[in-house]
Amino acid sequence: MTLSCYWMNSTRGVAFQSLTEAIDTTTPTGRAMWQMVGILAELERSLIQERTKAGRAVAVARGVKMGRKVKLTS
């Protein structure tokens, strides 16, 4: 469940309770935990994007060609 799905459903009175973690969005602590999980996921996604961009830049600097190889010739 993404955070946007949670916020859309929370206006309807729907709550999330994890069976394996201590997350229950009916309590203030549970809502805070849910937000922290979302923040960490967003941070990890940003870090992955930065590392990928840096890796591609290094590869291009070494002369690596990106993309699919051409299969058809004219």
Residue pairs with C-beta under 8 A, 6 or more apart in sequence:
1 16
3 34
3 35
3 38
6 16
6 25
6 34
10 25
15 24
15 25
15 26
16 23
16 24
16 25
16 34
17 23
17 24
17 25
17 26
17 30
18 24
21 33
22 30
22 33
23 30
23 33
23 34
23 37
24 30
25 31
25 34
56 66
59 66
60 66
